[in-house]
Amino acid sequence: MLSILLAAILYGADNTVISLETPTKAPNKPLEELIREEEEEDYPPMSECMEFLHLLSPVNFQSWEFMPLWEKILEVVKSPVLLLLTLTTPVVDLSHPKQYWCRPLNTMHLVTGPIFIALVIAGGDSMIAGKVPTLVVVGLCSLAVGLIVFLTTDNDTPPPYHLAFAYLGFLVSVVWIYCIANEIVVLLQAIGVVFNLSDTIIGLTILAWGNCLLDFLSNIAVARKGFPRMGIAACFGSPFLSILLYISH
């Protein structure tokens, strides 16, 4: 219920902002030219190598000098995790001029993403027919697909199938959530052993709070993006889906 109230309040606050600026006369230019100039100001052109390094960098160097000290420390601390996420998870943003298409980075995602999924699901010692390691087969197939995409695409224009990278990003994100959830459960079990708490008490308290907190933050983020109905529906849909999956097992 708290997620529903905050989602509705945040959406109402974002849509009741009144602008006090005096209207200015629009320049006598075509709309497409104005949009192109605005995109060039927000995303200045870069070479392929510089764009790759810019998207790969986990630290925001553009606003580094304006950050306070605590925010700089936070940027450095979270940079290893962000680097791993950037290396494995492709992002497709339709509001970006190129939809976040970067040929070397997206080609790398075609290799690192499937290998990461196979490593988590099958494990590092999994074998196919008892002879060939699973990671080797997945790595070779991913490398072949990556080379084909790299040789048949251009860095300046996203390919027609670029939206398919969003599905790969979704799968990799689900696997990341699975890994983090497993680590959290192991950590909570260790806390239960230290403080002599049963698994039932941990599930009713700490684990339940942590599970609700993730849904709470994600629903607020969805509402702030301008989709309050989606956030409110998620408040009810997520618990129902969890109960359905748990009962089915």
Salt bridges, closest charged atoms under 4 A:
GLU37 OE2 - LYS29 NZ 3.26
GLU48 OE2 - ARG103 NE 3.19
GLU51 OE1 - LYS98 NZ 2.98
GLU75 OE2 - LYS78 NZ 3.42
